[in-house]
Amino acid sequence: MQNRVLVGLSLGVDSLATALLLKTKSFFVVGVYFHLHQEAKDLEKVKKICEENQIEFHYVDLQEEFYNEVMIPFADYYLKGFTPNICTHCNAEFKIKNLLHYADLFSCDKIATGHYARIENSQLQIAKDNWKDQSFMLYRLTKKQKERLILPLGEMMKDEVKDFVRQRGYTEIANKRESFGLCFTNGLHYSEYLLNQYPQLKNLENGKVINENNQPIGTHKGFPFYTIGQYKGMQIKEKLYINKIIAEENTLVVGEKSQCYFSTLRLNSLVFSQEIENIKIETPYLTKIRGKDEGNYSILKEISPNHATIEFNQKVFAPMQGQDVVLYDENNFILFGGRIESFN
């Protein structure tokens, strides 16, 4: 009997390639279309592709759950003065969680996604295509989640994936321009999205901008619309960069760009992929502070089940409270990751 594997399908090249690749490897592919927000405009096209490829198809409406479990936490982070990477939260707490739930309902042994990462013995590793690597985005997955996860694109380059889809007659999908924005903001900048969701944020206009000497030098539109390292969007005369956000006072602290570089990060909300006993302090580890970050080496200064402190040899630009940080071992497997609590 073929192993049944559930694939979350959209009209993107990566999810389609995942489903078609698994069929070539003799899996019985089951497709599910999660309706997450707005109208399900691609639903009929996805259903047609499944019919063409003898893929069992299911539709699930998760709009209310997505709003409550992803969109509201996203806004809450900004309203607290943090800069979140909502995708790491969404993958672990929503997408993979729901794929596993429906895999059980549809009698599937495994789940698969179109993420660019490698997985071996439930350990996540940087993808072959280093530029497309998304292991960072999956670091918060639990061991149980990873045990049932297949990542067919981890050993492929993006161009290979597109060529594979073209060869199967889906040239339009292969040539479609990739979207790099958040899936639920409909192309809006996050600040516009927040203002649409929370019109009362207009009340934060004319917040104070101060320099390093605590002198007021201008105003801004409200602290949730800014992040460390930003210089645009403030009503100030000089080109200065935000190096601190004081959310409770609706105040931005600005200075030279050099003041946005920091060497020491303290992390909380840790998630371990390897045993903490095997992670050595005073040791350099490849460290990513953003999803598209190639990584720099940091020295692990201290670690406990709840907190870690790392120190970069070369200061990194614009870390921000709430951002994710992921550390890798010498073979590019994830050691652990966490969220920035403080930096200096």
Contacts in CASP RR format, 6 or more apart in sequence:
PFRMAT RR
TARGET T0000
AUTHOR 0000-0000-0000
METHOD contacts of the structure
MODEL  1
MQNRVLVGLSLGVDSLATALLLKTKSFFVVGVYFHLHQEAKDLEKVKKIC
EENQIEFHYVDLQEEFYNEVMIPFADYYLKGFTPNICTHCNAEFKIKNLL
HYADLFSCDKIATGHYARIENSQLQIAKDNWKDQSFMLYRLTKKQKERLI
LPLGEMMKDEVKDFVRQRGYTEIANKRESFGLCFTNGLHYSEYLLNQYPQ
LKNLENGKVINENNQPIGTHKGFPFYTIGQYKGMQIKEKLYINKIIAEEN
TLVVGEKSQCYFSTLRLNSLVFSQEIENIKIETPYLTKIRGKDEGNYSIL
KEISPNHATIEFNQKVFAPMQGQDVVLYDENNFILFGGRIESFN
2 26 0 8 1.000
2 27 0 8 1.000
2 28 0 8 1.000
3 27 0 8 1.000
3 28 0 8 1.000
3 109 0 8 1.000
3 110 0 8 1.000
4 27 0 8 1.000
4 28 0 8 1.000
4 30 0 8 1.000
4 106 0 8 1.000
4 107 0 8 1.000
4 108 0 8 1.000
4 109 0 8 1.000
4 110 0 8 1.000
5 22 0 8 1.000
5 27 0 8 1.000
5 28 0 8 1.000
5 29 0 8 1.000
5 30 0 8 1.000
5 108 0 8 1.000
5 109 0 8 1.000
5 110 0 8 1.000
5 111 0 8 1.000
5 112 0 8 1.000
5 150 0 8 1.000
6 30 0 8 1.000
6 31 0 8 1.000
6 32 0 8 1.000
6 99 0 8 1.000
6 102 0 8 1.000
6 103 0 8 1.000
6 106 0 8 1.000
6 108 0 8 1.000
6 110 0 8 1.000
6 111 0 8 1.000
6 112 0 8 1.000
7 15 0 8 1.000
7 18 0 8 1.000
7 19 0 8 1.000
7 22 0 8 1.000
7 29 0 8 1.000
7 30 0 8 1.000
7 31 0 8 1.000
7 32 0 8 1.000
7 111 0 8 1.000
7 112 0 8 1.000
7 113 0 8 1.000
8 15 0 8 1.000
8 31 0 8 1.000
8 32 0 8 1.000
8 33 0 8 1.000
8 34 0 8 1.000
8 99 0 8 1.000
8 111 0 8 1.000
8 112 0 8 1.000
8 113 0 8 1.000
9 15 0 8 1.000
9 16 0 8 1.000
9 19 0 8 1.000
9 31 0 8 1.000
9 32 0 8 1.000
9 33 0 8 1.000
9 46 0 8 1.000
9 49 0 8 1.000
9 50 0 8 1.000
10 33 0 8 1.000
10 42 0 8 1.000
10 46 0 8 1.000
11 42 0 8 1.000
11 45 0 8 1.000
11 46 0 8 1.000
11 173 0 8 1.000
11 176 0 8 1.000
12 173 0 8 1.000
12 176 0 8 1.000
13 161 0 8 1.000
13 162 0 8 1.000
13 165 0 8 1.000
13 170 0 8 1.000
13 173 0 8 1.000
13 174 0 8 1.000
13 176 0 8 1.000
14 114 0 8 1.000
14 115 0 8 1.000
14 116 0 8 1.000
14 153 0 8 1.000
14 161 0 8 1.000
15 113 0 8 1.000
15 114 0 8 1.000
16 49 0 8 1.000
16 165 0 8 1.000
16 170 0 8 1.000
16 173 0 8 1.000
17 114 0 8 1.000
17 152 0 8 1.000
17 153 0 8 1.000
17 161 0 8 1.000
17 164 0 8 1.000
17 165 0 8 1.000
18 112 0 8 1.000
18 113 0 8 1.000
18 114 0 8 1.000
18 152 0 8 1.000
18 153 0 8 1.000
19 29 0 8 1.000
19 31 0 8 1.000
19 53 0 8 1.000
19 55 0 8 1.000
19 112 0 8 1.000
20 53 0 8 1.000
20 164 0 8 1.000
20 165 0 8 1.000
20 168 0 8 1.000
21 152 0 8 1.000
21 153 0 8 1.000
21 164 0 8 1.000
22 29 0 8 1.000
22 112 0 8 1.000
22 150 0 8 1.000
22 152 0 8 1.000
23 29 0 8 1.000
23 53 0 8 1.000
23 55 0 8 1.000
25 152 0 8 1.000
27 110 0 8 1.000
28 56 0 8 1.000
29 53 0 8 1.000
29 55 0 8 1.000
29 56 0 8 1.000
30 55 0 8 1.000
30 56 0 8 1.000
30 57 0 8 1.000
30 58 0 8 1.000
30 106 0 8 1.000
30 108 0 8 1.000
31 50 0 8 1.000
31 55 0 8 1.000
31 56 0 8 1.000
31 57 0 8 1.000
31 58 0 8 1.000
32 57 0 8 1.000
32 58 0 8 1.000
32 59 0 8 1.000
32 60 0 8 1.000
32 99 0 8 1.000
32 102 0 8 1.000
32 106 0 8 1.000
33 40 0 8 1.000
33 42 0 8 1.000
33 43 0 8 1.000
33 46 0 8 1.000
33 47 0 8 1.000
33 57 0 8 1.000
33 58 0 8 1.000
33 59 0 8 1.000
33 60 0 8 1.000
34 60 0 8 1.000
34 62 0 8 1.000
34 66 0 8 1.000
34 95 0 8 1.000
34 98 0 8 1.000
35 43 0 8 1.000
35 59 0 8 1.000
35 60 0 8 1.000
35 61 0 8 1.000
35 62 0 8 1.000
35 63 0 8 1.000
36 62 0 8 1.000
36 63 0 8 1.000
36 66 0 8 1.000
36 183 0 8 1.000
36 184 0 8 1.000
37 63 0 8 1.000
37 66 0 8 1.000
37 67 0 8 1.000
37 71 0 8 1.000
37 183 0 8 1.000
37 184 0 8 1.000
38 184 0 8 1.000
38 186 0 8 1.000
40 59 0 8 1.000
43 59 0 8 1.000
46 57 0 8 1.000
47 57 0 8 1.000
47 59 0 8 1.000
49 55 0 8 1.000
49 170 0 8 1.000
50 56 0 8 1.000
50 57 0 8 1.000
51 57 0 8 1.000
56 106 0 8 1.000
58 102 0 8 1.000
58 106 0 8 1.000
60 98 0 8 1.000
60 102 0 8 1.000
62 98 0 8 1.000
65 94 0 8 1.000
65 98 0 8 1.000
66 94 0 8 1.000
66 184 0 8 1.000
69 93 0 8 1.000
69 94 0 8 1.000
70 86 0 8 1.000
70 89 0 8 1.000
70 90 0 8 1.000
70 93 0 8 1.000
70 94 0 8 1.000
70 184 0 8 1.000
71 184 0 8 1.000
71 197 0 8 1.000
73 84 0 8 1.000
73 86 0 8 1.000
73 89 0 8 1.000
74 84 0 8 1.000
74 86 0 8 1.000
74 182 0 8 1.000
75 194 0 8 1.000
75 197 0 8 1.000
75 198 0 8 1.000
77 83 0 8 1.000
77 84 0 8 1.000
77 86 0 8 1.000
77 322 0 8 1.000
78 84 0 8 1.000
78 190 0 8 1.000
78 194 0 8 1.000
78 224 0 8 1.000
79 198 0 8 1.000
79 224 0 8 1.000
80 247 0 8 1.000
81 223 0 8 1.000
81 224 0 8 1.000
81 245 0 8 1.000
81 247 0 8 1.000
81 321 0 8 1.000
82 320 0 8 1.000
82 321 0 8 1.000
82 322 0 8 1.000
82 323 0 8 1.000
83 227 0 8 1.000
83 228 0 8 1.000
83 320 0 8 1.000
83 321 0 8 1.000
83 322 0 8 1.000
83 323 0 8 1.000
84 322 0 8 1.000
84 323 0 8 1.000
85 137 0 8 1.000
85 290 0 8 1.000
85 291 0 8 1.000
85 322 0 8 1.000
85 323 0 8 1.000
85 324 0 8 1.000
86 182 0 8 1.000
87 137 0 8 1.000
88 136 0 8 1.000
88 137 0 8 1.000
88 138 0 8 1.000
88 139 0 8 1.000
88 140 0 8 1.000
88 324 0 8 1.000
89 140 0 8 1.000
91 115 0 8 1.000
91 137 0 8 1.000
91 138 0 8 1.000
91 140 0 8 1.000
91 141 0 8 1.000
92 138 0 8 1.000
92 140 0 8 1.000
92 141 0 8 1.000
92 142 0 8 1.000
92 145 0 8 1.000
93 140 0 8 1.000
95 113 0 8 1.000
96 111 0 8 1.000
96 113 0 8 1.000
96 138 0 8 1.000
96 141 0 8 1.000
96 145 0 8 1.000
96 149 0 8 1.000
97 145 0 8 1.000
99 111 0 8 1.000
99 113 0 8 1.000
100 111 0 8 1.000
100 145 0 8 1.000
100 148 0 8 1.000
102 108 0 8 1.000
103 109 0 8 1.000
103 110 0 8 1.000
103 111 0 8 1.000
103 148 0 8 1.000
109 148 0 8 1.000
110 148 0 8 1.000
110 149 0 8 1.000
110 150 0 8 1.000
111 148 0 8 1.000
111 149 0 8 1.000
111 150 0 8 1.000
112 149 0 8 1.000
112 150 0 8 1.000
112 151 0 8 1.000
112 152 0 8 1.000
113 149 0 8 1.000
113 151 0 8 1.000
114 151 0 8 1.000
114 152 0 8 1.000
114 153 0 8 1.000
115 134 0 8 1.000
115 137 0 8 1.000
115 138 0 8 1.000
115 151 0 8 1.000
115 153 0 8 1.000
115 154 0 8 1.000
116 127 0 8 1.000
116 129 0 8 1.000
116 132 0 8 1.000
116 133 0 8 1.000
116 134 0 8 1.000
116 151 0 8 1.000
116 153 0 8 1.000
116 154 0 8 1.000
116 156 0 8 1.000
116 158 0 8 1.000
117 124 0 8 1.000
117 125 0 8 1.000
117 126 0 8 1.000
117 127 0 8 1.000
117 133 0 8 1.000
117 134 0 8 1.000
117 135 0 8 1.000
117 137 0 8 1.000
117 138 0 8 1.000
117 151 0 8 1.000
117 154 0 8 1.000
118 124 0 8 1.000
118 125 0 8 1.000
118 126 0 8 1.000
118 127 0 8 1.000
118 128 0 8 1.000
118 135 0 8 1.000
118 151 0 8 1.000
118 154 0 8 1.000
118 155 0 8 1.000
119 125 0 8 1.000
119 146 0 8 1.000
119 149 0 8 1.000
119 150 0 8 1.000
119 151 0 8 1.000
120 333 0 8 1.000
122 143 0 8 1.000
122 146 0 8 1.000
122 147 0 8 1.000
123 146 0 8 1.000
123 273 0 8 1.000
123 274 0 8 1.000
123 333 0 8 1.000
123 334 0 8 1.000
124 135 0 8 1.000
124 138 0 8 1.000
124 139 0 8 1.000
124 141 0 8 1.000
124 146 0 8 1.000
124 273 0 8 1.000
124 333 0 8 1.000
124 334 0 8 1.000
125 135 0 8 1.000
125 331 0 8 1.000
125 332 0 8 1.000
125 333 0 8 1.000
125 334 0 8 1.000
126 133 0 8 1.000
126 135 0 8 1.000
126 328 0 8 1.000
126 332 0 8 1.000
127 133 0 8 1.000
127 134 0 8 1.000
127 135 0 8 1.000
127 153 0 8 1.000
127 154 0 8 1.000
127 155 0 8 1.000
128 154 0 8 1.000
128 155 0 8 1.000
128 156 0 8 1.000
128 157 0 8 1.000
129 154 0 8 1.000
129 156 0 8 1.000
129 157 0 8 1.000
129 158 0 8 1.000
130 294 0 8 1.000
131 158 0 8 1.000
131 292 0 8 1.000
132 157 0 8 1.000
132 158 0 8 1.000
133 291 0 8 1.000
134 291 0 8 1.000
135 326 0 8 1.000
135 334 0 8 1.000
136 288 0 8 1.000
136 290 0 8 1.000
136 291 0 8 1.000
136 293 0 8 1.000
136 324 0 8 1.000
136 326 0 8 1.000
137 291 0 8 1.000
139 271 0 8 1.000
139 273 0 8 1.000
139 324 0 8 1.000
139 326 0 8 1.000
139 334 0 8 1.000
139 336 0 8 1.000
139 337 0 8 1.000
139 338 0 8 1.000
140 271 0 8 1.000
140 337 0 8 1.000
141 149 0 8 1.000
153 161 0 8 1.000
156 164 0 8 1.000
162 174 0 8 1.000
162 175 0 8 1.000
163 174 0 8 1.000
165 171 0 8 1.000
165 173 0 8 1.000
165 174 0 8 1.000
166 174 0 8 1.000
166 175 0 8 1.000
181 187 0 8 1.000
182 190 0 8 1.000
182 193 0 8 1.000
184 193 0 8 1.000
185 192 0 8 1.000
185 193 0 8 1.000
186 193 0 8 1.000
188 196 0 8 1.000
191 221 0 8 1.000
191 224 0 8 1.000
191 225 0 8 1.000
194 201 0 8 1.000
194 224 0 8 1.000
194 225 0 8 1.000
195 201 0 8 1.000
195 202 0 8 1.000
195 225 0 8 1.000
201 222 0 8 1.000
201 224 0 8 1.000
201 225 0 8 1.000
204 221 0 8 1.000
204 222 0 8 1.000
204 223 0 8 1.000
204 224 0 8 1.000
204 250 0 8 1.000
205 219 0 8 1.000
205 221 0 8 1.000
205 222 0 8 1.000
206 219 0 8 1.000
206 220 0 8 1.000
207 219 0 8 1.000
207 220 0 8 1.000
207 221 0 8 1.000
207 222 0 8 1.000
207 223 0 8 1.000
207 250 0 8 1.000
207 251 0 8 1.000
207 252 0 8 1.000
208 216 0 8 1.000
208 218 0 8 1.000
208 219 0 8 1.000
208 220 0 8 1.000
208 249 0 8 1.000
208 250 0 8 1.000
208 251 0 8 1.000
208 252 0 8 1.000
209 216 0 8 1.000
209 217 0 8 1.000
209 218 0 8 1.000
209 219 0 8 1.000
209 220 0 8 1.000
209 234 0 8 1.000
209 235 0 8 1.000
209 236 0 8 1.000
209 251 0 8 1.000
209 252 0 8 1.000
209 254 0 8 1.000
210 216 0 8 1.000
210 217 0 8 1.000
210 251 0 8 1.000
210 252 0 8 1.000
210 253 0 8 1.000
210 254 0 8 1.000
211 217 0 8 1.000
211 240 0 8 1.000
211 253 0 8 1.000
211 254 0 8 1.000
211 255 0 8 1.000
212 253 0 8 1.000
212 255 0 8 1.000
212 259 0 8 1.000
217 236 0 8 1.000
217 237 0 8 1.000
217 238 0 8 1.000
217 240 0 8 1.000
217 254 0 8 1.000
218 234 0 8 1.000
218 235 0 8 1.000
218 236 0 8 1.000
219 234 0 8 1.000
219 235 0 8 1.000
220 226 0 8 1.000
220 233 0 8 1.000
220 234 0 8 1.000
220 235 0 8 1.000
220 252 0 8 1.000
221 233 0 8 1.000
222 250 0 8 1.000
223 245 0 8 1.000
223 246 0 8 1.000
223 247 0 8 1.000
223 250 0 8 1.000
223 251 0 8 1.000
223 252 0 8 1.000
226 233 0 8 1.000
226 234 0 8 1.000
226 242 0 8 1.000
226 245 0 8 1.000
226 252 0 8 1.000
227 242 0 8 1.000
227 245 0 8 1.000
227 318 0 8 1.000
227 320 0 8 1.000
228 242 0 8 1.000
228 243 0 8 1.000
228 244 0 8 1.000
228 245 0 8 1.000
228 260 0 8 1.000
228 318 0 8 1.000
228 319 0 8 1.000
228 320 0 8 1.000
229 241 0 8 1.000
229 242 0 8 1.000
229 243 0 8 1.000
229 257 0 8 1.000
229 260 0 8 1.000
229 317 0 8 1.000
229 318 0 8 1.000
230 241 0 8 1.000
230 242 0 8 1.000
231 239 0 8 1.000
231 240 0 8 1.000
231 241 0 8 1.000
231 242 0 8 1.000
231 254 0 8 1.000
231 257 0 8 1.000
234 240 0 8 1.000
234 242 0 8 1.000
234 252 0 8 1.000
234 254 0 8 1.000
236 254 0 8 1.000
240 254 0 8 1.000
240 255 0 8 1.000
240 256 0 8 1.000
241 254 0 8 1.000
241 255 0 8 1.000
241 256 0 8 1.000
241 257 0 8 1.000
241 259 0 8 1.000
241 260 0 8 1.000
242 252 0 8 1.000
242 253 0 8 1.000
242 254 0 8 1.000
242 260 0 8 1.000
243 253 0 8 1.000
243 254 0 8 1.000
243 255 0 8 1.000
243 259 0 8 1.000
243 260 0 8 1.000
244 252 0 8 1.000
244 253 0 8 1.000
245 251 0 8 1.000
245 252 0 8 1.000
245 253 0 8 1.000
246 252 0 8 1.000
246 253 0 8 1.000
260 317 0 8 1.000
260 318 0 8 1.000
261 315 0 8 1.000
261 316 0 8 1.000
261 317 0 8 1.000
261 318 0 8 1.000
262 315 0 8 1.000
262 316 0 8 1.000
262 319 0 8 1.000
262 343 0 8 1.000
262 344 0 8 1.000
263 311 0 8 1.000
263 312 0 8 1.000
263 313 0 8 1.000
263 314 0 8 1.000
263 315 0 8 1.000
263 316 0 8 1.000
263 344 0 8 1.000
264 301 0 8 1.000
264 309 0 8 1.000
264 310 0 8 1.000
264 311 0 8 1.000
264 312 0 8 1.000
264 343 0 8 1.000
264 344 0 8 1.000
265 289 0 8 1.000
265 298 0 8 1.000
265 309 0 8 1.000
265 310 0 8 1.000
265 311 0 8 1.000
265 312 0 8 1.000
265 316 0 8 1.000
265 319 0 8 1.000
265 325 0 8 1.000
265 340 0 8 1.000
265 342 0 8 1.000
265 343 0 8 1.000
266 307 0 8 1.000
266 308 0 8 1.000
266 309 0 8 1.000
266 340 0 8 1.000
266 341 0 8 1.000
266 342 0 8 1.000
266 343 0 8 1.000
267 307 0 8 1.000
267 308 0 8 1.000
267 309 0 8 1.000
267 310 0 8 1.000
267 325 0 8 1.000
267 337 0 8 1.000
267 338 0 8 1.000
267 339 0 8 1.000
267 340 0 8 1.000
267 341 0 8 1.000
268 306 0 8 1.000
268 307 0 8 1.000
268 338 0 8 1.000
268 339 0 8 1.000
268 341 0 8 1.000
269 338 0 8 1.000
269 339 0 8 1.000
270 305 0 8 1.000
270 306 0 8 1.000
270 307 0 8 1.000
270 308 0 8 1.000
270 336 0 8 1.000
270 337 0 8 1.000
270 338 0 8 1.000
271 336 0 8 1.000
271 337 0 8 1.000
271 338 0 8 1.000
272 279 0 8 1.000
272 335 0 8 1.000
272 336 0 8 1.000
272 337 0 8 1.000
273 333 0 8 1.000
273 334 0 8 1.000
273 335 0 8 1.000
273 336 0 8 1.000
274 329 0 8 1.000
274 333 0 8 1.000
274 334 0 8 1.000
274 335 0 8 1.000
274 336 0 8 1.000
276 303 0 8 1.000
276 305 0 8 1.000
276 336 0 8 1.000
279 300 0 8 1.000
279 303 0 8 1.000
279 335 0 8 1.000
279 336 0 8 1.000
280 300 0 8 1.000
281 300 0 8 1.000
281 301 0 8 1.000
281 302 0 8 1.000
281 303 0 8 1.000
282 299 0 8 1.000
282 300 0 8 1.000
282 301 0 8 1.000
283 299 0 8 1.000
283 300 0 8 1.000
284 297 0 8 1.000
284 298 0 8 1.000
284 299 0 8 1.000
285 297 0 8 1.000
285 298 0 8 1.000
285 299 0 8 1.000
285 300 0 8 1.000
285 310 0 8 1.000
285 327 0 8 1.000
285 328 0 8 1.000
285 329 0 8 1.000
285 335 0 8 1.000
286 295 0 8 1.000
286 296 0 8 1.000
286 297 0 8 1.000
286 327 0 8 1.000
286 328 0 8 1.000
286 332 0 8 1.000
287 295 0 8 1.000
287 296 0 8 1.000
287 297 0 8 1.000
287 298 0 8 1.000
287 310 0 8 1.000
287 312 0 8 1.000
287 325 0 8 1.000
287 326 0 8 1.000
287 327 0 8 1.000
287 328 0 8 1.000
288 294 0 8 1.000
288 295 0 8 1.000
288 325 0 8 1.000
288 326 0 8 1.000
288 328 0 8 1.000
289 295 0 8 1.000
289 316 0 8 1.000
289 319 0 8 1.000
289 323 0 8 1.000
289 324 0 8 1.000
289 325 0 8 1.000
289 340 0 8 1.000
290 323 0 8 1.000
291 324 0 8 1.000
296 312 0 8 1.000
296 313 0 8 1.000
296 314 0 8 1.000
296 316 0 8 1.000
297 312 0 8 1.000
297 313 0 8 1.000
298 310 0 8 1.000
298 311 0 8 1.000
298 312 0 8 1.000
298 313 0 8 1.000
298 327 0 8 1.000
299 310 0 8 1.000
299 311 0 8 1.000
299 312 0 8 1.000
299 313 0 8 1.000
300 308 0 8 1.000
300 309 0 8 1.000
300 310 0 8 1.000
300 327 0 8 1.000
301 309 0 8 1.000
301 310 0 8 1.000
301 311 0 8 1.000
302 308 0 8 1.000
302 309 0 8 1.000
303 309 0 8 1.000
303 336 0 8 1.000
307 341 0 8 1.000
308 336 0 8 1.000
308 337 0 8 1.000
308 338 0 8 1.000
310 325 0 8 1.000
310 327 0 8 1.000
319 325 0 8 1.000
319 340 0 8 1.000
319 343 0 8 1.000
320 340 0 8 1.000
321 339 0 8 1.000
321 340 0 8 1.000
321 341 0 8 1.000
321 342 0 8 1.000
321 343 0 8 1.000
322 339 0 8 1.000
322 340 0 8 1.000
322 341 0 8 1.000
323 339 0 8 1.000
323 340 0 8 1.000
324 337 0 8 1.000
324 338 0 8 1.000
324 339 0 8 1.000
324 340 0 8 1.000
325 337 0 8 1.000
325 338 0 8 1.000
325 339 0 8 1.000
325 340 0 8 1.000
326 334 0 8 1.000
326 336 0 8 1.000
326 337 0 8 1.000
326 338 0 8 1.000
327 334 0 8 1.000
327 335 0 8 1.000
327 336 0 8 1.000
327 337 0 8 1.000
328 334 0 8 1.000
328 335 0 8 1.000
329 335 0 8 1.000
END
